[in-house]
Amino acid sequence: VAVSAYAWMLLPVPALVRTGRAVGATRRYLAFAVLSTVGAGVVLAGTLSGGVLGLDATTVTLVGVALVALGQTGSVVDAALRNDGALGA
C-alpha cells in the first residue's frame, strides 16, 4: 500500500513539469509539481518521525496528502480551463 501511495504522489511530477513546458505555463505547472513533491515529503516525514512541529502523525499525513491533492487537482482544473476556457463547456 505504501508503494502505491507514494507512486500516486510522485509519478505525476515529471509529467507536470513536461506539460507545463508544452503548454507555456512552466511556472504554474512547476508549482503543481512542487506541491506534489513537498506533500509526499510531508507524508514521509510524518510517517518516519511520528509527527512534525508538535502535530501527530495522522495530522501531518493529512496535510501532506492535501498538498499532493492540491497540486494534482490544480493541474486538472488548469487543463479543463484551457479546453475552451470553461469547465463543462
Backbone as CSV, one residue per row, in Angstrom:
resi,resn,N_x,N_y,N_z,CA_x,CA_y,CA_z,C_x,C_y,C_z
1,VAL,0.823,-1.190,0.000,0.000,0.000,0.000,0.871,1.258,0.000
2,ALA,1.938,1.254,0.775,2.802,2.434,0.844,3.414,2.752,-0.513
3,VAL,3.851,1.718,-1.227,4.449,1.940,-2.550,3.423,2.570,-3.483
4,SER,2.200,2.071,-3.455,1.142,2.627,-4.302,0.853,4.082,-3.944
5,ALA,0.829,4.381,-2.664,0.540,5.749,-2.227,1.634,6.713,-2.681
6,TYR,2.884,6.327,-2.492,3.974,7.204,-2.924,4.043,7.296,-4.443
7,ALA,3.690,6.229,-5.135,3.630,6.280,-6.601,2.557,7.271,-7.037
8,TRP,1.393,7.232,-6.396,0.320,8.175,-6.715,0.789,9.615,-6.497
9,MET,1.590,9.833,-5.457,2.044,11.180,-5.138,3.140,11.670,-6.076
10,LEU,4.047,10.768,-6.482,5.256,11.215,-7.176,5.298,10.944,-8.681
11,LEU,4.601,9.934,-9.165,4.672,9.637,-10.599,4.200,10.790,-11.491
12,PRO,3.195,11.560,-11.099,2.774,12.671,-11.957,3.765,13.837,-12.022
13,VAL,4.700,13.915,-11.103,5.586,15.081,-11.023,6.339,15.351,-12.328
14,PRO,7.040,14.378,-12.917,7.730,14.673,-14.177,6.765,15.065,-15.298
15,ALA,5.586,14.467,-15.309,4.597,14.802,-16.335,4.081,16.229,-16.158
16,LEU,3.946,16.667,-14.919,3.506,18.041,-14.680,4.533,19.038,-15.208
17,VAL,5.800,18.774,-14.957,6.863,19.657,-15.449,6.856,19.681,-16.976
18,ARG,6.756,18.524,-17.572,6.763,18.428,-19.039,5.527,19.102,-19.645
19,THR,4.381,18.909,-19.031,3.154,19.541,-19.518,3.260,21.056,-19.439
20,GLY,3.807,21.553,-18.352,3.986,22.993,-18.211,4.812,23.583,-19.332
21,ARG,5.855,22.896,-19.707,6.685,23.358,-20.828,5.906,23.319,-22.137
22,ALA,5.125,22.268,-22.318,4.394,22.079,-23.577,3.285,23.112,-23.774
23,VAL,2.638,23.532,-22.699,1.513,24.463,-22.838,1.904,25.906,-22.517
24,GLY,3.168,26.150,-22.265,3.625,27.506,-21.993,3.247,28.022,-20.613
25,ALA,3.096,27.126,-19.669,2.751,27.511,-18.294,3.743,26.863,-17.333
26,THR,5.016,27.060,-17.611,6.066,26.376,-16.866,5.993,26.656,-15.368
27,ARG,5.874,27.916,-14.984,5.851,28.253,-13.551,4.658,27.628,-12.839
28,ARG,3.494,27.722,-13.458,2.283,27.185,-12.832,2.409,25.685,-12.621
29,TYR,2.827,24.969,-13.660,2.918,23.518,-13.546,4.086,23.097,-12.664
30,LEU,5.132,23.911,-12.611,6.218,23.635,-11.675,5.700,23.767,-10.243
31,ALA,4.852,24.753,-10.002,4.245,24.896,-8.673,3.396,23.675,-8.333
32,PHE,2.626,23.178,-9.303,1.832,21.969,-9.069,2.746,20.786,-8.737
33,ALA,3.849,20.668,-9.465,4.798,19.577,-9.228,5.448,19.711,-7.853
34,VAL,5.792,20.938,-7.478,6.406,21.171,-6.169,5.423,20.829,-5.050
35,LEU,4.156,21.205,-5.210,3.154,20.856,-4.195,3.073,19.348,-4.010
36,SER,3.064,18.608,-5.112,3.001,17.147,-5.017,4.246,16.582,-4.344
37,THR,5.403,17.104,-4.705,6.658,16.614,-4.137,6.763,16.950,-2.650
38,VAL,6.457,18.184,-2.300,6.505,18.593,-0.896,5.483,17.796,-0.088
39,GLY,4.307,17.599,-0.657,3.289,16.802,0.030,3.772,15.402,0.335
40,ALA,4.419,14.772,-0.637,4.969,13.429,-0.414,6.027,13.464,0.679
41,GLY,6.854,14.505,0.679,7.865,14.650,1.723,7.258,14.841,3.101
42,VAL,6.175,15.595,3.167,5.489,15.805,4.445,4.902,14.490,4.950
43,VAL,4.290,13.727,4.045,3.756,12.417,4.435,4.878,11.534,4.968
44,LEU,5.994,11.497,4.260,7.127,10.678,4.684,7.664,11.142,6.039
45,ALA,7.807,12.451,6.209,8.309,12.982,7.482,7.378,12.621,8.633
46,GLY,6.093,12.752,8.405,5.134,12.404,9.450,5.158,10.929,9.781
47,THR,5.330,10.114,8.762,5.361,8.667,8.961,6.614,8.237,9.713
48,LEU,7.754,8.778,9.320,9.020,8.359,9.924,9.230,8.917,11.326
49,SER,8.747,10.130,11.553,9.034,10.765,12.841,7.905,10.614,13.850
50,GLY,6.760,10.175,13.388,5.619,10.081,14.295,4.941,11.419,14.508
51,GLY,5.338,12.406,13.744,4.745,13.739,13.842,5.789,14.803,13.569
52,VAL,5.330,16.004,13.300,6.226,17.117,12.990,5.650,18.383,13.616
53,LEU,6.506,19.219,14.168,6.107,20.509,14.735,4.983,20.387,15.758
54,GLY,5.037,19.345,16.548,4.039,19.156,17.586,2.723,18.556,17.112
55,LEU,2.618,18.272,15.821,1.409,17.648,15.279,1.589,16.142,15.248
56,ASP,0.517,15.411,15.477,0.623,13.952,15.442,0.771,13.463,14.000
57,ALA,1.180,12.218,13.850,1.472,11.645,12.533,0.266,11.677,11.608
58,THR,-0.921,11.452,12.127,-2.123,11.458,11.289,-2.376,12.839,10.701
59,THR,-2.248,13.860,11.517,-2.458,15.230,11.043,-1.427,15.599,9.992
60,VAL,-0.173,15.266,10.247,0.894,15.565,9.290,0.636,14.837,7.976
61,THR,0.231,13.585,8.050,-0.055,12.811,6.843,-1.197,13.442,6.058
62,LEU,-2.242,13.864,6.741,-3.374,14.501,6.058,-2.970,15.816,5.400
63,VAL,-2.115,16.584,6.052,-1.614,17.822,5.449,-0.821,17.495,4.187
64,GLY,0.027,16.478,4.255,0.803,16.072,3.085,-0.074,15.622,1.935
65,VAL,-1.065,14.808,2.233,-1.982,14.337,1.185,-2.758,15.512,0.598
66,ALA,-3.136,16.471,1.431,-3.839,17.656,0.932,-2.962,18.461,-0.020
67,LEU,-1.675,18.582,0.288,-0.758,19.287,-0.614,-0.647,18.570,-1.953
68,VAL,-0.533,17.252,-1.905,-0.467,16.460,-3.138,-1.746,16.658,-3.944
69,ALA,-2.878,16.548,-3.276,-4.163,16.694,-3.963,-4.315,18.088,-4.561
70,LEU,-3.854,19.099,-3.858,-3.922,20.463,-4.372,-3.098,20.608,-5.646
71,GLY,-1.889,20.074,-5.643,-1.040,20.144,-6.830,-1.630,19.401,-8.010
72,GLN,-2.106,18.197,-7.769,-2.642,17.400,-8.870,-3.985,17.931,-9.356
73,THR,-4.839,18.359,-8.444,-6.137,18.897,-8.838,-5.970,20.235,-9.549
74,GLY,-5.020,21.021,-9.104,-4.747,22.290,-9.781,-4.407,22.092,-11.241
75,SER,-3.621,21.069,-11.526,-3.259,20.815,-12.922,-4.462,20.354,-13.733
76,VAL,-5.341,19.578,-13.127,-6.542,19.114,-13.824,-7.472,20.294,-14.116
77,VAL,-7.663,21.161,-13.136,-8.513,22.338,-13.337,-7.917,23.240,-14.409
78,ASP,-6.606,23.453,-14.365,-5.953,24.272,-15.382,-6.171,23.687,-16.773
79,ALA,-6.016,22.389,-16.905,-6.220,21.746,-18.209,-7.666,21.898,-18.673
80,ALA,-8.607,21.752,-17.756,-10.019,21.895,-18.124,-10.330,23.321,-18.564
81,LEU,-9.760,24.295,-17.884,-9.993,25.687,-18.258,-9.337,26.039,-19.588
82,ARG,-8.241,25.397,-19.907,-7.591,25.624,-21.198,-8.410,25.045,-22.345
83,ASN,-9.253,24.075,-22.053,-10.091,23.447,-23.070,-11.332,24.312,-23.267
84,ASP,-11.278,25.248,-24.180,-12.370,26.175,-24.499,-12.648,27.191,-23.402
85,GLY,-11.785,27.295,-22.431,-11.888,28.347,-21.442,-12.919,28.182,-20.349
86,ALA,-13.616,27.058,-20.310,-14.622,26.890,-19.260,-14.783,25.429,-18.904
87,LEU,-15.075,25.189,-17.653,-15.349,23.823,-17.216,-16.716,23.392,-17.728
88,GLY,-16.788,22.202,-18.280,-18.056,21.641,-18.725,-18.637,22.269,-19.972
89,ALA,-17.919,23.144,-20.611,-18.460,23.797,-21.808,-18.187,22.989,-23.051
